[in-house]
Amino acid sequence: MSTYLDTVDDATDLTAAGSAADPAIGLRAVAGLRKLVEQLESLQVRNARARGWAWQAIADALGVTRQAVHQKHAHRIRD
């Protein structure tokens, strides 16, 4: 998928940039990492639902409430 980082090196570069002394670089890295985490969460929630996981089990794994994970992801997934 074109919205995902192409290589692990890209994720490593973002992580390294997050500790840059220049706030412009560091904050761009934070935004990039946040986007990556959101994409990874969405991917794994779809994966879990496809494997029959209940919303509560997904919520427990993510450390959030069932309502929070359902509200965030249910509209993106066809059960």
Backbone as XML, in Angstrom:
<?xml version="1.0"?>
<chain id="A" units="angstrom">
  <residue number="1" name="MET">
    <atom name="N" x="0.840" y="-1.181" z="0.000"/>
    <atom name="CA" x="0.000" y="0.000" z="0.000"/>
    <atom name="C" x="0.884" y="1.242" z="0.000"/>
  </residue>
  <residue number="2" name="SER">
    <atom name="N" x="0.576" y="2.204" z="-0.805"/>
    <atom name="CA" x="1.427" y="3.366" z="-0.956"/>
    <atom name="C" x="1.420" y="4.275" z="0.264"/>
  </residue>
  <residue number="3" name="THR">
    <atom name="N" x="0.421" y="4.175" z="1.144"/>
    <atom name="CA" x="0.379" y="5.033" z="2.323"/>
    <atom name="C" x="1.281" y="4.529" z="3.443"/>
  </residue>
  <residue number="4" name="TYR">
    <atom name="N" x="1.771" y="3.320" z="3.335"/>
    <atom name="CA" x="2.657" y="2.771" z="4.347"/>
    <atom name="C" x="4.096" y="3.113" z="4.017"/>
  </residue>
  <residue number="5" name="LEU">
    <atom name="N" x="4.916" y="3.156" z="5.029"/>
    <atom name="CA" x="6.333" y="3.369" z="4.783"/>
    <atom name="C" x="6.859" y="2.218" z="3.946"/>
  </residue>
  <residue number="6" name="ASP">
    <atom name="N" x="7.742" y="2.528" z="3.027"/>
    <atom name="CA" x="8.223" y="1.511" z="2.097"/>
    <atom name="C" x="9.193" y="0.528" z="2.726"/>
  </residue>
  <residue number="7" name="THR">
    <atom name="N" x="9.992" y="0.963" z="3.669"/>
    <atom name="CA" x="10.984" y="0.081" z="4.263"/>
    <atom name="C" x="11.099" y="0.344" z="5.754"/>
  </residue>
  <residue number="8" name="VAL">
    <atom name="N" x="11.705" y="-0.609" z="6.430"/>
    <atom name="CA" x="11.980" y="-0.433" z="7.855"/>
    <atom name="C" x="12.952" y="0.723" z="8.056"/>
  </residue>
  <residue number="9" name="ASP">
    <atom name="N" x="13.838" y="0.938" z="7.093"/>
    <atom name="CA" x="14.777" y="2.052" z="7.197"/>
    <atom name="C" x="14.049" y="3.387" z="7.323"/>
  </residue>
  <residue number="10" name="ASP">
    <atom name="N" x="12.903" y="3.532" z="6.624"/>
    <atom name="CA" x="12.127" y="4.762" z="6.737"/>
    <atom name="C" x="11.647" y="4.966" z="8.171"/>
  </residue>
  <residue number="11" name="ALA">
    <atom name="N" x="11.162" y="3.917" z="8.812"/>
    <atom name="CA" x="10.713" y="4.010" z="10.206"/>
    <atom name="C" x="11.890" y="4.336" z="11.111"/>
  </residue>
  <residue number="12" name="THR">
    <atom name="N" x="13.025" y="3.736" z="10.839"/>
    <atom name="CA" x="14.225" y="4.009" z="11.631"/>
    <atom name="C" x="14.654" y="5.455" z="11.447"/>
  </residue>
  <residue number="13" name="ASP">
    <atom name="N" x="14.581" y="5.955" z="10.222"/>
    <atom name="CA" x="14.927" y="7.354" z="9.957"/>
    <atom name="C" x="14.000" y="8.300" z="10.715"/>
  </residue>
  <residue number="14" name="LEU">
    <atom name="N" x="12.693" y="7.981" z="10.723"/>
    <atom name="CA" x="11.740" y="8.813" z="11.462"/>
    <atom name="C" x="12.054" y="8.813" z="12.951"/>
  </residue>
  <residue number="15" name="THR">
    <atom name="N" x="12.373" y="7.654" z="13.471"/>
    <atom name="CA" x="12.698" y="7.544" z="14.892"/>
    <atom name="C" x="13.938" y="8.361" z="15.232"/>
  </residue>
  <residue number="16" name="ALA">
    <atom name="N" x="14.955" y="8.260" z="14.400"/>
    <atom name="CA" x="16.187" y="9.024" z="14.623"/>
    <atom name="C" x="15.906" y="10.523" z="14.518"/>
  </residue>
  <residue number="17" name="ALA">
    <atom name="N" x="15.096" y="10.918" z="13.542"/>
    <atom name="CA" x="14.783" y="12.334" z="13.361"/>
    <atom name="C" x="14.012" y="12.887" z="14.551"/>
  </residue>
  <residue number="18" name="GLY">
    <atom name="N" x="13.301" y="12.021" z="15.260"/>
    <atom name="CA" x="12.531" y="12.449" z="16.423"/>
    <atom name="C" x="13.389" y="13.022" z="17.530"/>
  </residue>
  <residue number="19" name="SER">
    <atom name="N" x="14.652" y="12.683" z="17.550"/>
    <atom name="CA" x="15.544" y="13.214" z="18.582"/>
    <atom name="C" x="16.447" y="14.320" z="18.037"/>
  </residue>
  <residue number="20" name="ALA">
    <atom name="N" x="16.129" y="14.849" z="16.879"/>
    <atom name="CA" x="16.924" y="15.919" z="16.277"/>
    <atom name="C" x="16.882" y="17.170" z="17.143"/>
  </residue>
  <residue number="21" name="ALA">
    <atom name="N" x="17.958" y="17.916" z="17.123"/>
    <atom name="CA" x="18.016" y="19.173" z="17.879"/>
    <atom name="C" x="17.116" y="20.238" z="17.256"/>
  </residue>
  <residue number="22" name="ASP">
    <atom name="N" x="16.904" y="20.163" z="15.963"/>
    <atom name="CA" x="16.053" y="21.125" z="15.252"/>
    <atom name="C" x="14.594" y="20.736" z="15.455"/>
  </residue>
  <residue number="23" name="PRO">
    <atom name="N" x="13.813" y="21.585" z="16.134"/>
    <atom name="CA" x="12.412" y="21.248" z="16.386"/>
    <atom name="C" x="11.604" y="21.014" z="15.113"/>
  </residue>
  <residue number="24" name="ALA">
    <atom name="N" x="11.923" y="21.698" z="14.025"/>
    <atom name="CA" x="11.178" y="21.497" z="12.780"/>
    <atom name="C" x="11.338" y="20.058" z="12.302"/>
  </residue>
  <residue number="25" name="ILE">
    <atom name="N" x="12.528" y="19.521" z="12.390"/>
    <atom name="CA" x="12.784" y="18.136" z="11.990"/>
    <atom name="C" x="12.126" y="17.175" z="12.974"/>
  </residue>
  <residue number="26" name="GLY">
    <atom name="N" x="12.313" y="17.433" z="14.256"/>
    <atom name="CA" x="11.748" y="16.567" z="15.287"/>
    <atom name="C" x="10.235" y="16.500" z="15.234"/>
  </residue>
  <residue number="27" name="LEU">
    <atom name="N" x="9.588" y="17.632" z="15.052"/>
    <atom name="CA" x="8.126" y="17.654" z="15.017"/>
    <atom name="C" x="7.577" y="17.001" z="13.759"/>
  </residue>
  <residue number="28" name="ARG">
    <atom name="N" x="8.261" y="17.146" z="12.625"/>
    <atom name="CA" x="7.844" y="16.436" z="11.412"/>
    <atom name="C" x="7.963" y="14.924" z="11.635"/>
  </residue>
  <residue number="29" name="ALA">
    <atom name="N" x="9.020" y="14.522" z="12.342"/>
    <atom name="CA" x="9.189" y="13.096" z="12.646"/>
    <atom name="C" x="8.069" y="12.596" z="13.548"/>
  </residue>
  <residue number="30" name="VAL">
    <atom name="N" x="7.689" y="13.385" z="14.541"/>
    <atom name="CA" x="6.584" y="13.018" z="15.431"/>
    <atom name="C" x="5.301" y="12.836" z="14.619"/>
  </residue>
  <residue number="31" name="ALA">
    <atom name="N" x="5.022" y="13.756" z="13.711"/>
    <atom name="CA" x="3.825" y="13.654" z="12.876"/>
    <atom name="C" x="3.885" y="12.394" z="12.011"/>
  </residue>
  <residue number="32" name="GLY">
    <atom name="N" x="5.046" y="12.096" z="11.448"/>
    <atom name="CA" x="5.203" y="10.906" z="10.623"/>
    <atom name="C" x="5.027" y="9.629" z="11.425"/>
  </residue>
  <residue number="33" name="LEU">
    <atom name="N" x="5.584" y="9.604" z="12.632"/>
    <atom name="CA" x="5.435" y="8.435" z="13.501"/>
    <atom name="C" x="3.984" y="8.256" z="13.929"/>
  </residue>
  <residue number="34" name="ARG">
    <atom name="N" x="3.313" y="9.360" z="14.219"/>
    <atom name="CA" x="1.900" y="9.288" z="14.608"/>
    <atom name="C" x="1.079" y="8.680" z="13.479"/>
  </residue>
  <residue number="35" name="LYS">
    <atom name="N" x="1.346" y="9.107" z="12.244"/>
    <atom name="CA" x="0.639" y="8.564" z="11.086"/>
    <atom name="C" x="0.935" y="7.074" z="10.927"/>
  </residue>
  <residue number="36" name="LEU">
    <atom name="N" x="2.182" y="6.701" z="11.110"/>
    <atom name="CA" x="2.568" y="5.295" z="11.008"/>
    <atom name="C" x="1.860" y="4.450" z="12.057"/>
  </residue>
  <residue number="37" name="VAL">
    <atom name="N" x="1.796" y="4.937" z="13.287"/>
    <atom name="CA" x="1.118" y="4.210" z="14.362"/>
    <atom name="C" x="-0.369" y="4.049" z="14.051"/>
  </residue>
  <residue number="38" name="GLU">
    <atom name="N" x="-1.004" y="5.099" z="13.551"/>
    <atom name="CA" x="-2.427" y="5.008" z="13.194"/>
    <atom name="C" x="-2.654" y="3.971" z="12.102"/>
  </residue>
  <residue number="39" name="GLN">
    <atom name="N" x="-1.789" y="3.949" z="11.094"/>
    <atom name="CA" x="-1.916" y="2.978" z="10.009"/>
    <atom name="C" x="-1.692" y="1.563" z="10.517"/>
  </residue>
  <residue number="40" name="LEU">
    <atom name="N" x="-0.705" y="1.389" z="11.377"/>
    <atom name="CA" x="-0.408" y="0.075" z="11.933"/>
    <atom name="C" x="-1.557" y="-0.409" z="12.816"/>
  </residue>
  <residue number="41" name="GLU">
    <atom name="N" x="-2.115" y="0.487" z="13.625"/>
    <atom name="CA" x="-3.250" y="0.109" z="14.467"/>
    <atom name="C" x="-4.433" y="-0.318" z="13.612"/>
  </residue>
  <residue number="42" name="SER">
    <atom name="N" x="-4.744" y="0.457" z="12.594"/>
    <atom name="CA" x="-5.861" y="0.120" z="11.714"/>
    <atom name="C" x="-5.648" y="-1.236" z="11.052"/>
  </residue>
  <residue number="43" name="LEU">
    <atom name="N" x="-4.456" y="-1.473" z="10.564"/>
    <atom name="CA" x="-4.129" y="-2.747" z="9.927"/>
    <atom name="C" x="-4.324" y="-3.914" z="10.893"/>
  </residue>
  <residue number="44" name="GLN">
    <atom name="N" x="-3.835" y="-3.771" z="12.117"/>
    <atom name="CA" x="-3.912" y="-4.870" z="13.068"/>
    <atom name="C" x="-5.319" y="-5.064" z="13.627"/>
  </residue>
  <residue number="45" name="VAL">
    <atom name="N" x="-6.096" y="-3.992" z="13.732"/>
    <atom name="CA" x="-7.495" y="-4.155" z="14.154"/>
    <atom name="C" x="-8.254" y="-4.917" z="13.075"/>
  </residue>
  <residue number="46" name="ARG">
    <atom name="N" x="-8.047" y="-4.558" z="11.800"/>
    <atom name="CA" x="-8.698" y="-5.312" z="10.713"/>
    <atom name="C" x="-8.259" y="-6.771" z="10.737"/>
  </residue>
  <residue number="47" name="ASN">
    <atom name="N" x="-6.977" y="-7.004" z="10.968"/>
    <atom name="CA" x="-6.439" y="-8.363" z="11.046"/>
    <atom name="C" x="-7.108" y="-9.136" z="12.181"/>
  </residue>
  <residue number="48" name="ALA">
    <atom name="N" x="-7.199" y="-8.516" z="13.339"/>
    <atom name="CA" x="-7.819" y="-9.178" z="14.499"/>
    <atom name="C" x="-9.289" y="-9.494" z="14.233"/>
  </residue>
  <residue number="49" name="ARG">
    <atom name="N" x="-10.017" y="-8.540" z="13.671"/>
    <atom name="CA" x="-11.438" y="-8.788" z="13.387"/>
    <atom name="C" x="-11.600" y="-9.894" z="12.347"/>
  </residue>
  <residue number="50" name="ALA">
    <atom name="N" x="-10.739" y="-9.911" z="11.350"/>
    <atom name="CA" x="-10.806" y="-10.957" z="10.326"/>
    <atom name="C" x="-10.550" y="-12.333" z="10.924"/>
  </residue>
  <residue number="51" name="ARG">
    <atom name="N" x="-9.807" y="-12.381" z="12.023"/>
    <atom name="CA" x="-9.503" y="-13.647" z="12.697"/>
    <atom name="C" x="-10.493" y="-13.959" z="13.815"/>
  </residue>
  <residue number="52" name="GLY">
    <atom name="N" x="-11.557" y="-13.171" z="13.890"/>
    <atom name="CA" x="-12.618" y="-13.468" z="14.840"/>
    <atom name="C" x="-12.477" y="-12.862" z="16.218"/>
  </residue>
  <residue number="53" name="TRP">
    <atom name="N" x="-11.538" y="-11.972" z="16.399"/>
    <atom name="CA" x="-11.384" y="-11.346" z="17.705"/>
    <atom name="C" x="-12.590" y="-10.467" z="18.017"/>
  </residue>
  <residue number="54" name="ALA">
    <atom name="N" x="-13.015" y="-10.487" z="19.261"/>
    <atom name="CA" x="-14.077" y="-9.604" z="19.734"/>
    <atom name="C" x="-13.502" y="-8.206" z="19.956"/>
  </residue>
  <residue number="55" name="TRP">
    <atom name="N" x="-14.390" y="-7.205" z="19.883"/>
    <atom name="CA" x="-13.946" y="-5.831" z="20.113"/>
    <atom name="C" x="-13.299" y="-5.691" z="21.491"/>
  </residue>
  <residue number="56" name="GLN">
    <atom name="N" x="-13.805" y="-6.400" z="22.484"/>
    <atom name="CA" x="-13.243" y="-6.302" z="23.835"/>
    <atom name="C" x="-11.814" y="-6.829" z="23.875"/>
  </residue>
  <residue number="57" name="ALA">
    <atom name="N" x="-11.536" y="-7.915" z="23.174"/>
    <atom name="CA" x="-10.171" y="-8.463" z="23.155"/>
    <atom name="C" x="-9.207" y="-7.489" z="22.486"/>
  </residue>
  <residue number="58" name="ILE">
    <atom name="N" x="-9.657" y="-6.843" z="21.421"/>
    <atom name="CA" x="-8.818" y="-5.847" z="20.745"/>
    <atom name="C" x="-8.566" y="-4.664" z="21.679"/>
  </residue>
  <residue number="59" name="ALA">
    <atom name="N" x="-9.618" y="-4.211" z="22.324"/>
    <atom name="CA" x="-9.491" y="-3.091" z="23.264"/>
    <atom name="C" x="-8.519" y="-3.419" z="24.386"/>
  </residue>
  <residue number="60" name="ASP">
    <atom name="N" x="-8.627" y="-4.626" z="24.925"/>
    <atom name="CA" x="-7.714" y="-5.034" z="25.998"/>
    <atom name="C" x="-6.261" y="-5.010" z="25.521"/>
  </residue>
  <residue number="61" name="ALA">
    <atom name="N" x="-6.022" y="-5.516" z="24.308"/>
    <atom name="CA" x="-4.667" y="-5.548" z="23.765"/>
    <atom name="C" x="-4.115" y="-4.137" z="23.542"/>
  </residue>
  <residue number="62" name="LEU">
    <atom name="N" x="-4.989" y="-3.200" z="23.192"/>
    <atom name="CA" x="-4.565" y="-1.820" z="22.944"/>
    <atom name="C" x="-4.563" y="-0.958" z="24.204"/>
  </residue>
  <residue number="63" name="GLY">
    <atom name="N" x="-5.151" y="-1.469" z="25.280"/>
    <atom name="CA" x="-5.201" y="-0.703" z="26.528"/>
    <atom name="C" x="-6.213" y="0.432" z="26.490"/>
  </residue>
  <residue number="64" name="VAL">
    <atom name="N" x="-7.304" y="0.222" z="25.743"/>
    <atom name="CA" x="-8.370" y="1.218" z="25.652"/>
    <atom name="C" x="-9.696" y="0.528" z="25.936"/>
  </residue>
  <residue number="65" name="THR">
    <atom name="N" x="-10.764" y="1.303" z="25.946"/>
    <atom name="CA" x="-12.079" y="0.701" z="26.170"/>
    <atom name="C" x="-12.613" y="0.092" z="24.881"/>
  </residue>
  <residue number="66" name="ARG">
    <atom name="N" x="-13.540" y="-0.845" z="25.046"/>
    <atom name="CA" x="-14.193" y="-1.454" z="23.889"/>
    <atom name="C" x="-14.908" y="-0.384" z="23.074"/>
  </residue>
  <residue number="67" name="GLN">
    <atom name="N" x="-15.560" y="0.539" z="23.764"/>
    <atom name="CA" x="-16.287" y="1.594" z="23.074"/>
    <atom name="C" x="-15.346" y="2.453" z="22.234"/>
  </residue>
  <residue number="68" name="ALA">
    <atom name="N" x="-14.173" y="2.756" z="22.767"/>
    <atom name="CA" x="-13.219" y="3.609" z="22.050"/>
    <atom name="C" x="-12.726" y="2.944" z="20.773"/>
  </residue>
  <residue number="69" name="VAL">
    <atom name="N" x="-12.354" y="1.672" z="20.875"/>
    <atom name="CA" x="-11.833" y="0.990" z="19.690"/>
    <atom name="C" x="-12.941" y="0.748" z="18.672"/>
  </residue>
  <residue number="70" name="HIS">
    <atom name="N" x="-14.130" y="0.450" z="19.131"/>
    <atom name="CA" x="-15.252" y="0.230" z="18.216"/>
    <atom name="C" x="-15.607" y="1.532" z="17.494"/>
  </residue>
  <residue number="71" name="GLN">
    <atom name="N" x="-15.680" y="2.616" z="18.231"/>
    <atom name="CA" x="-16.026" y="3.907" z="17.635"/>
    <atom name="C" x="-14.971" y="4.333" z="16.604"/>
  </residue>
  <residue number="72" name="LYS">
    <atom name="N" x="-13.718" y="4.067" z="16.880"/>
    <atom name="CA" x="-12.639" y="4.481" z="15.989"/>
    <atom name="C" x="-12.556" y="3.625" z="14.731"/>
  </residue>
  <residue number="73" name="HIS">
    <atom name="N" x="-12.833" y="2.320" z="14.846"/>
    <atom name="CA" x="-12.545" y="1.412" z="13.737"/>
    <atom name="C" x="-13.747" y="0.734" z="13.088"/>
  </residue>
  <residue number="74" name="ALA">
    <atom name="N" x="-14.877" y="0.658" z="13.754"/>
    <atom name="CA" x="-15.993" y="-0.142" z="13.241"/>
    <atom name="C" x="-16.463" y="0.318" z="11.870"/>
  </residue>
  <residue number="75" name="HIS">
    <atom name="N" x="-16.466" y="1.599" z="11.615"/>
    <atom name="CA" x="-16.959" y="2.109" z="10.324"/>
    <atom name="C" x="-16.026" y="1.761" z="9.170"/>
  </residue>
  <residue number="76" name="ARG">
    <atom name="N" x="-14.793" y="1.379" z="9.473"/>
    <atom name="CA" x="-13.814" y="1.019" z="8.434"/>
    <atom name="C" x="-13.823" y="-0.467" z="8.105"/>
  </residue>
  <residue number="77" name="ILE">
    <atom name="N" x="-14.509" y="-1.252" z="8.919"/>
    <atom name="CA" x="-14.444" y="-2.697" z="8.806"/>
    <atom name="C" x="-15.813" y="-3.267" z="8.506"/>
  </residue>
  <residue number="78" name="ARG">
    <atom name="N" x="-15.851" y="-4.158" z="7.555"/>
    <atom name="CA" x="-17.088" y="-4.901" z="7.272"/>
    <atom name="C" x="-16.972" y="-6.250" z="7.945"/>
  </residue>
  <residue number="79" name="ASP">
    <atom name="N" x="-17.806" y="-6.473" z="8.961"/>
    <atom name="CA" x="-17.764" y="-7.755" z="9.691"/>
    <atom name="C" x="-18.374" y="-8.865" z="8.885"/>
  </residue>
</chain>
